[in-house]
Amino acid sequence: METLGRHLIVELYGCSTSALDDPDAVEAAMLDATEAVGATRLSSSFHKFSPGGVSGTVVIAESHLSIHTWPEAGYAAVDIFTCGGLDPRPGIDVLRGRLGASDLRAQELVRGLPDEVAAAGGAVRPGQVRLVAGALGLHGLEPTPTPHPHGLDLATGWFYAPHARAHTVVGLRVDRVVRDEHVGAWHLLVFDHAALGRVLVVDGVIRATSGDTALAEALTAALTGDVRAVVVVGDLDGAVTRRALRDTRAHLTVVGVDPALRARCAADLPDPPWSHPRVRVAATPPPGPSVDVVLLTEPGDAAAWLPLLDPGGVLAHPTRAHGSVGPNDKHVPYMFDDQRWVVIRGR
């Protein structure tokens, strides 16, 4: 692909309501972002809506910057499109600071000509235009390199991680770093976030947040009837285990996490359930078939756990696509990154 420009799509969350509703403040932020990118401003236009919100565009010699705000939601949608070799990413830091964003999501598209069009000098005969797989040239947006190898930018107090949706980076503003150390072969980062609560990051990947109960609620929808034996796989923060203890009288075996890592996380979490008399933390699951329910807390090889189930037992696991398993399986809506569904399937 012949690259002609870079198109940055930025979503800013938790912004200042007053800033997003002030056209002068929004324009000033966008002009500062334009300067940070190194672009040449040609003109700008911003409009205040009633009852709230601002839309505006900065036209630059190298393309444009645009913004649309929803003050009532603390949300702003931004486009930064540059050509001429300009890097649009410095504009992100300016906008998140000027608009008071607590979180952001950014995605970059490389714009230009597919190889066969570029080879023809940009000329395509009528009837020959076609969509080519990968022709959009979608590439991953990498955060500005920082001294920290696991996503924490100590200079700005932000954490960056790859989003489950390809080619996207998530940014979270860190309120307080609780732990930043190696535990055996793993690197563990624990920090507090205004909306998500305590965030657990293992080797640069967000594994759990104390403020998000959606996964636990969706998975434990499988706990119906007379459930006596449950295997929980993963569950680094214990949220699924706590809910299963609340909703059933079952005995739970929890597997799938390095014991030292689990113990270190437990020290930083409120009310870890691992010492509960109905919970056994083990290196391996019980022999099957002897289990009523298996709960997987992360996508993986779900079929490998089916032999544990008694006849009539069920397995629940997150998946990124509705209908990815049998048509008779139950799908429970769940949105965390791209894990859109929890699938409950029988043996």
C-alpha positions, 0 to 999 in steps of 0.5 A: 500500500502507498501511504498518503496519510495517517488517520487517528481516531480518538475517543476521550472518556471522563472529560470535564463537562464544562470544558466539553460545553465551552466552544472557546475551550474546545477550540483552544484545545484543538489548536494546541493539539494542532501545534503539538502535531506540527501542522500548519493551521489554515482555518477553524470553525466551532459551533455550540449546540443547544442544550449542550455539545460542541462540534468543530474542525481545524483545517490544516495544510496537511489535512484536518482535525475534528471534534464532537463533544457530549458534555452530559456523557463526558465524552469527546470523539476526535479525528486527527488526519495528517499527511506529509509525514506528520505524526498525529499522536502528540495531539492525544496528550494535549487533548486529554490534558486540556479536556480533563479526560480520565480514559481514552481509546485510540485507533490509527488507520493508514490511508492511501492507495492499494498496491494495484491502484498505486501501480497504475498511477492512481488510475482505475478503469470503470468497473475495475474498482474493488475492495481488497482485503487489507486495503485500508492498511489498518495498523496498530497505534503504539503509545509513545515509548516510555521507560516502563516496559509494561505500559505504565507511563510514569511521566504522565501517570497513564497506563497504555494497553493493547485493546482486544480489538486489533489495532487499538490502544486503551489508555487509563489514567492512574490514580495511584500505583499500588504494586509494580514488581515481578512475581516469579516469571510474571510482571504484576502492576496494580493501580487504582482507577477512578471508575474501574477501581483496582486494576490488575495487570499481568505482563502488560495485559489487564486481567481484572478490575474490581469495579467491573462485575459484568463478567461475574454476573454473566458467568454465574448465570450458569449456576442454576438448579442443585449445583454442588461442585464447581470448577473456576478457571482463572479468576485472578481477582476472585469476583466470580468465586465470590458471586458463586459462593453467594448464589450457591451452596456449592464447593468450588475448586479454583485453578489456572493461576500461579499460586504466588501471583494469586497470593500477591494479588490477594494482598491488594484486593478487598475481601479475597475469597481464597480462605473460605471453607467452601473454596479450594485453590488447587494446581489441578482440577478434580478428576472428571466426570465429577463437576456440575459447572465449569466457569472459565474467566477468559477465552480459551480452549473451552472444549478441553474442560468438558470431560470434567462435567457430570452428565447434564453439567454445563460450562460457561466461558467468554467468547468474542462471537455470538454463535461461535459454538453449538446452536443450542447453547445459551448466549448471555450478552456481556461487553468487555473489550471484544468478549461480547458474549458468555456461552453456556453449553452442556456436555 
